[in-house]
Amino acid sequence: MNDSLHAMNWDELVARLGSEEELTRSAREAGALLRKRQVSSATILLRLCFAYVLGRFSLRTLAAWAEQRGLASMSDVAMLRRLKASADWVGDLVSDLLAERCPEALAGSSGGLRMMAVDATVVAPPGPKRAYWMVHTVFDLSRLRLCSVDVTDRHDAERLSRGVVQAGELRIADRAHARADDLARVVEAGGAFLVRAPSTHPRLLDGEGRLLDRLALCREAGEKGVLDRPVRVQDRKSKVEVAARVVILPLPPEAAAKARRAARRLAAKAGYEPSEAGIEMAGCLVLLTSLPSDGWPPERLASTYRLRWQVELAFKRMKSLVGLEDLRAKDPNLARLWINTALLAALLTEDDLPALGPEAPDSLPLAA
């Protein structure tokens, strides 16, 4: 178990989350503790969640451990049901802690839109590294809650439309999610998108259907300080198109140089020679959005996009502090329980959450 949590007195840990009465009430409201026939209290249920995730127990071992400790008496199947039913409750505990420590994220829920950060991370279980998994998440920044988790093999692509897209959502994601057909699905469902665009795709067309030169757009943005232009985003194969704005903000010189060095390192690690155009464009933040220019100027788009870095920080925190690589659950509800518990453990082992870090390439300050 994580050393910080192991060293912490259990009563002290529970006190940081609320009293026994408060935890019991929240567990009942979330549907995690409707009956106490096998698990007699919310604190015992929380302890089982921590033991499953931080103890790296199998369900059968967890059931035996709980029996030996006098915490609960149930089969591994009953334990599975309990853990899956606790996913939302543990998520609520995470949301409460995040709301206390990350008020800047809640500040992003303006304009009547639910801001949803869509992201994915690689999980490599023991064995051949070619057998890694992808953990796809949708995180509601308006409520600071993980609302969708999909665990897939490495062949399942990242999609902005993961989970169920609802009207009034703003889906925010990095460049891996900038695909025209997927952007179109979000818009068709009544949502909006804000994604970072890679240097080579998707295709950007002007009002006459002519292909736009990305490098020329970046250079124009460098001359003007910012570029904001309506475009059509087109899928190269299916020819699906969606209306959008391309917003390009040059990074300050020092930040641009850092971003270009990072692009060269990434290319070297992947084993290819980067193009000079690609390196030059790495010095710009290129965003695609379906949001209107009225009320959503470039500076607001940039600050809104930086909110997704909270999810990046969350995954980095879990990998470094509680071992996200040990995720074994592929059932969506069990995976949500696992990730929520890992997040809760990570939050409890830190005095403060990192701020939206300026060291992150996606959150570098804008040029004056």
C-alpha positions as CSV (number, residue, x, y, z in Angstrom):
1,M,0.0,0.0,0.0
2,N,1.2,3.6,-0.6
3,D,3.7,4.5,2.2
4,S,2.0,7.8,2.9
5,L,-1.4,6.2,3.3
6,H,0.0,3.2,5.2
7,A,1.7,5.5,7.7
8,M,-1.4,7.6,8.2
9,N,-3.7,6.6,11.0
10,W,-7.0,5.3,9.5
11,D,-9.1,7.6,11.8
12,E,-7.1,10.6,10.7
13,L,-7.6,9.7,7.0
14,V,-11.3,9.3,7.5
15,A,-11.5,12.6,9.4
16,R,-10.0,14.3,6.3
17,L,-13.0,13.1,4.3
18,G,-15.7,13.7,6.9
19,S,-17.2,12.1,9.9
20,E,-18.6,8.6,9.9
21,E,-22.1,10.0,9.7
22,E,-21.2,12.2,6.7
23,L,-19.6,9.3,4.9
24,T,-22.5,7.0,5.6
25,R,-25.0,9.6,4.3
26,S,-23.0,10.3,1.1
27,A,-22.6,6.5,0.5
28,R,-26.3,5.9,0.8
29,E,-27.1,8.9,-1.5
30,A,-24.7,7.4,-4.1
31,G,-26.3,4.0,-3.8
32,A,-23.1,2.4,-2.4
33,L,-24.4,1.4,1.0
34,L,-28.1,0.7,0.7
35,R,-27.9,-2.3,3.0
36,K,-25.4,-3.1,5.7
37,R,-25.9,-6.9,5.6
38,Q,-22.3,-7.7,4.5
39,V,-20.5,-4.3,4.9
40,S,-21.5,-2.7,8.1
41,S,-20.2,0.9,7.6
42,A,-19.1,3.4,5.0
43,T,-15.6,3.5,6.5
44,I,-15.2,-0.3,6.0
45,L,-16.4,0.0,2.5
46,L,-13.9,2.7,1.8
47,R,-11.2,0.5,3.3
48,L,-12.1,-2.3,1.0
49,C,-11.8,0.1,-2.0
50,F,-8.3,1.2,-0.9
51,A,-7.2,-2.4,-0.2
52,Y,-8.4,-3.5,-3.7
53,V,-6.5,-0.7,-5.5
54,L,-3.5,0.0,-3.3
55,G,-3.0,-3.5,-2.0
56,R,-3.1,-4.9,-5.6
57,F,-5.4,-7.7,-4.3
58,S,-7.4,-9.9,-6.6
59,L,-11.1,-10.1,-5.7
60,R,-10.7,-13.5,-4.2
61,T,-7.7,-12.3,-2.1
62,L,-9.6,-9.2,-1.1
63,A,-12.5,-11.3,0.2
64,A,-10.2,-13.5,2.2
65,W,-8.3,-10.5,3.6
66,A,-11.6,-8.8,4.6
67,E,-12.8,-12.1,6.3
68,Q,-9.5,-12.5,8.2
69,R,-9.6,-8.9,9.4
70,G,-13.2,-9.2,10.5
71,L,-14.2,-6.4,8.1
72,A,-16.7,-8.2,6.0
73,S,-17.7,-11.8,5.1
74,M,-18.6,-12.2,1.4
75,S,-17.7,-14.1,-1.8
76,D,-15.5,-12.6,-4.5
77,V,-18.6,-12.1,-6.6
78,A,-20.4,-10.2,-3.9
79,M,-17.2,-8.1,-3.4
80,L,-17.2,-7.3,-7.1
81,R,-20.8,-6.0,-6.9
82,R,-19.9,-3.9,-3.9
83,L,-16.9,-2.3,-5.5
84,K,-18.7,-1.6,-8.8
85,A,-21.6,0.1,-6.9
86,S,-19.1,2.3,-5.0
87,A,-17.6,4.0,-8.1
88,D,-19.9,7.0,-8.0
89,W,-19.5,7.4,-4.2
90,V,-15.7,7.4,-4.3
91,G,-16.0,9.8,-7.3
92,D,-18.1,12.1,-5.1
93,L,-15.3,12.1,-2.5
94,V,-12.8,13.0,-5.1
95,S,-15.0,15.8,-6.4
96,D,-15.3,17.3,-2.9
97,L,-11.5,17.3,-2.4
98,L,-10.9,18.8,-5.9
99,A,-13.5,21.5,-5.3
100,E,-11.6,22.6,-2.2
101,R,-8.2,22.6,-3.8
102,C,-9.0,23.5,-7.5
103,P,-11.5,26.4,-7.5
104,E,-9.9,27.6,-10.8
105,A,-11.3,24.5,-12.5
106,L,-14.9,25.2,-11.3
107,A,-14.5,28.8,-12.6
108,G,-14.4,27.3,-16.1
109,S,-18.1,26.3,-15.9
110,S,-19.4,29.6,-17.2
111,G,-21.5,30.4,-20.3
112,G,-24.1,27.7,-19.6
113,L,-21.8,25.0,-21.0
114,R,-20.7,21.8,-19.3
115,M,-17.0,21.5,-19.9
116,M,-15.9,18.0,-20.5
117,A,-12.2,17.1,-20.8
118,V,-11.7,14.0,-23.0
119,D,-8.3,12.2,-22.6
120,A,-6.6,8.9,-22.9
121,T,-3.6,7.3,-21.3
122,V,-1.5,4.2,-21.9
123,V,-1.5,1.5,-19.3
124,A,1.1,-1.3,-19.8
125,P,0.2,-4.4,-17.7
126,P,3.0,-7.0,-17.0
127,G,4.1,-8.8,-20.1
128,P,4.9,-7.8,-23.6
129,K,4.7,-4.0,-24.1
130,R,2.8,-4.5,-27.3
131,A,-0.1,-5.7,-25.2
132,Y,-0.7,-2.3,-23.6
133,W,-4.2,-0.9,-22.9
134,M,-5.8,2.4,-23.5
135,V,-7.8,4.1,-20.7
136,H,-10.2,6.6,-22.3
137,T,-11.9,9.0,-19.9
138,V,-14.4,11.9,-20.0
139,F,-14.0,14.2,-17.0
140,D,-16.7,16.8,-16.2
141,L,-14.8,19.9,-15.3
142,S,-18.0,21.6,-14.3
143,R,-18.6,19.1,-11.5
144,L,-15.0,17.8,-11.1
145,R,-16.2,14.3,-11.7
146,L,-15.1,11.4,-13.8
147,C,-18.2,10.4,-15.7
148,S,-17.0,7.9,-18.3
149,V,-14.2,5.3,-18.5
150,D,-13.5,2.9,-21.3
151,V,-10.6,0.4,-21.2
152,T,-9.7,-0.9,-24.6
153,D,-6.8,-2.5,-26.4
154,R,-4.3,-0.4,-28.3
155,H,-6.2,-0.7,-31.6
156,D,-9.2,1.4,-30.4
157,A,-8.6,5.0,-31.4
158,E,-9.0,8.0,-29.2
159,R,-12.4,9.7,-29.9
160,L,-13.8,13.0,-28.8
161,S,-17.3,11.5,-28.8
162,R,-16.5,8.9,-26.1
163,G,-19.3,8.1,-23.7
164,V,-22.6,9.9,-24.5
165,V,-22.3,13.4,-25.9
166,Q,-25.2,15.6,-24.6
167,A,-26.5,18.9,-25.8
168,G,-24.8,21.8,-24.1
169,E,-21.5,20.1,-23.6
170,L,-18.1,21.6,-24.6
171,R,-15.7,18.8,-25.3
172,I,-12.1,19.8,-24.8
173,A,-9.2,17.5,-25.9
174,D,-5.7,17.4,-27.3
175,R,-4.5,17.0,-30.8
176,A,-5.1,13.2,-30.9
177,H,-8.8,13.9,-30.9
178,A,-8.9,16.4,-33.8
179,R,-10.6,14.2,-36.5
180,A,-13.3,15.8,-38.7
181,D,-15.7,12.8,-38.6
182,D,-15.6,12.8,-34.7
183,L,-15.9,16.5,-34.5
184,A,-19.0,16.3,-36.7
185,R,-20.5,13.7,-34.3
186,V,-20.1,16.0,-31.4
187,V,-21.8,18.8,-33.2
188,E,-24.6,16.6,-34.4
189,A,-25.3,15.6,-30.8
190,G,-25.8,19.2,-29.8
191,G,-22.3,19.7,-28.3
192,A,-19.4,21.9,-29.1
193,F,-15.7,21.2,-29.4
194,L,-12.4,22.8,-28.6
195,V,-9.4,20.8,-29.6
196,R,-5.7,21.4,-30.4
197,A,-4.9,20.7,-34.1
198,P,-1.8,18.8,-35.2
199,S,0.5,20.2,-37.8
200,T,-0.6,17.8,-40.6
201,H,-4.3,17.0,-40.1
202,P,-7.2,17.3,-40.4
203,R,-7.5,19.2,-43.6
204,L,-8.6,22.8,-43.4
205,L,-10.6,24.4,-46.2
206,D,-11.6,28.0,-46.9
207,G,-15.0,29.1,-47.9
208,E,-14.4,28.2,-51.5
209,G,-13.3,24.7,-50.6
210,R,-9.6,25.4,-51.2
211,L,-7.0,23.7,-49.0
212,L,-5.3,26.1,-46.6
213,D,-1.6,26.0,-45.9
214,R,-1.1,25.6,-42.2
215,L,2.4,26.9,-42.2
216,A,1.3,30.1,-44.0
217,L,-1.5,30.5,-41.4
218,C,1.0,30.2,-38.5
219,R,3.3,32.8,-40.1
220,E,0.4,35.1,-40.6
221,A,-0.5,34.7,-36.9
222,G,3.1,35.5,-36.1
223,E,2.9,38.7,-38.0
224,K,-0.5,39.8,-36.6
225,G,-0.1,38.4,-33.0
226,V,-3.1,36.1,-33.4
227,L,-5.2,34.6,-36.2
228,D,-8.9,33.8,-36.0
229,R,-10.6,32.5,-39.2
230,P,-13.6,30.5,-40.2
231,V,-12.8,27.2,-41.9
232,R,-14.2,23.8,-42.9
233,V,-12.6,20.9,-41.3
234,Q,-12.5,17.9,-43.6
235,D,-11.7,14.2,-43.2
236,R,-9.3,13.1,-45.9
237,K,-10.9,9.7,-46.6
238,S,-14.6,10.2,-46.0
239,K,-14.7,13.8,-47.0
240,V,-17.0,14.6,-44.0
241,E,-16.8,18.3,-43.2
242,V,-17.7,20.4,-40.2
243,A,-17.7,24.2,-39.8
244,A,-15.2,25.6,-37.3
245,R,-12.8,28.4,-36.4
246,V,-9.1,28.0,-36.5
247,V,-7.4,30.1,-33.8
248,I,-3.6,30.4,-33.9
249,L,-1.7,32.0,-31.0
250,P,2.1,32.3,-31.3
251,L,3.9,31.3,-28.1
252,P,6.4,33.7,-26.5
253,P,9.9,33.2,-27.9
254,E,11.3,31.3,-24.9
255,A,8.2,29.0,-24.8
256,A,8.2,28.5,-28.6
257,A,11.9,27.4,-28.4
258,K,11.1,25.0,-25.7
259,A,8.1,23.6,-27.6
260,R,10.3,23.1,-30.7
261,R,13.0,21.3,-28.7
262,A,10.3,19.0,-27.3
263,A,9.0,18.3,-30.8
264,R,12.5,17.3,-31.9
265,R,12.9,15.0,-28.9
266,L,9.6,13.4,-29.6
267,A,10.5,12.8,-33.2
268,A,13.9,11.3,-32.3
269,K,12.2,9.0,-29.8
270,A,9.7,7.9,-32.4
271,G,12.5,7.3,-34.9
272,Y,11.6,9.8,-37.7
273,E,13.1,13.1,-39.0
274,P,10.7,16.0,-38.3
275,S,10.0,18.4,-41.1
276,E,11.2,22.0,-40.8
277,A,7.6,23.2,-41.3
278,G,6.5,21.0,-38.4
279,I,9.2,22.3,-36.1
280,E,8.3,25.9,-37.0
281,M,4.6,25.3,-36.3
282,A,5.4,23.8,-32.9
283,G,5.9,27.3,-31.8
284,C,2.2,28.1,-32.1
285,L,-0.9,27.0,-30.3
286,V,-3.4,25.9,-33.0
287,L,-7.0,25.4,-31.8
288,L,-10.1,24.3,-33.6
289,T,-13.5,25.1,-32.2
290,S,-17.1,25.2,-33.1
291,L,-17.7,28.0,-30.5
292,P,-18.9,31.4,-31.9
293,S,-16.4,34.3,-32.0
294,D,-19.0,36.4,-30.1
295,G,-18.3,35.7,-26.5
296,W,-15.4,33.4,-27.2
297,P,-12.3,35.5,-28.3
298,P,-9.0,33.7,-28.8
299,E,-7.7,34.5,-25.3
300,R,-10.7,32.9,-23.7
301,L,-10.4,29.9,-25.8
302,A,-6.8,29.4,-24.8
303,S,-7.5,29.7,-21.1
304,T,-10.5,27.3,-21.5
305,Y,-8.3,24.8,-23.3
306,R,-5.8,24.9,-20.5
307,L,-8.4,23.4,-18.2
308,R,-7.9,20.0,-19.7
309,W,-4.4,20.0,-18.2
310,Q,-6.2,19.1,-14.9
311,V,-6.8,15.6,-16.4
312,E,-3.2,15.3,-17.6
313,L,-2.1,16.1,-14.0
314,A,-4.5,13.6,-12.6
315,F,-3.0,10.8,-14.7
316,K,0.6,11.8,-14.0
317,R,-0.2,11.9,-10.3
318,M,-1.8,8.4,-10.4
319,K,1.1,6.9,-12.3
320,S,3.7,8.4,-10.0
321,L,2.0,8.0,-6.6
322,V,-0.3,5.0,-6.8
323,G,0.7,3.1,-9.9
324,L,-1.9,3.5,-12.6
325,E,0.1,0.8,-14.5
326,D,-1.4,-1.7,-12.1
327,L,-5.0,-1.2,-13.4
328,R,-6.4,-4.6,-14.0
329,A,-10.1,-3.8,-14.4
330,K,-11.7,-3.7,-17.8
331,D,-15.3,-3.6,-16.7
332,P,-16.3,0.2,-17.0
333,N,-17.7,0.5,-13.5
334,L,-14.9,-1.4,-11.9
335,A,-12.4,0.7,-13.8
336,R,-14.1,3.9,-12.7
337,L,-13.9,2.7,-9.1
338,W,-10.2,1.8,-9.5
339,I,-9.3,5.2,-11.0
340,N,-11.5,7.2,-8.6
341,T,-9.9,5.4,-5.6
342,A,-6.4,6.0,-7.1
343,L,-7.2,9.7,-7.5
344,L,-8.5,9.9,-3.9
345,A,-5.4,8.2,-2.6
346,A,-3.2,10.6,-4.6
347,L,-5.1,13.6,-3.3
348,L,-4.7,12.4,0.3
349,T,-1.0,12.0,-0.1
350,E,-0.5,15.6,-1.3
351,D,-0.8,18.8,0.7
352,D,-1.9,20.7,-2.4
353,L,-2.7,20.0,-6.0
354,P,-0.3,21.5,-8.5
355,A,-1.7,24.6,-10.3
356,L,-2.4,24.6,-14.0
357,G,1.3,24.4,-14.7
358,P,3.0,26.8,-17.1
359,E,5.5,24.1,-17.8
360,A,2.9,22.2,-19.7
361,P,3.1,22.8,-23.5
362,D,-0.7,23.3,-23.7
363,S,-0.8,25.9,-21.0
364,L,2.1,28.2,-21.9
365,P,1.4,31.9,-21.5
366,L,0.4,33.7,-24.7
367,A,2.6,36.2,-26.4
368,A,1.7,39.8,-25.5
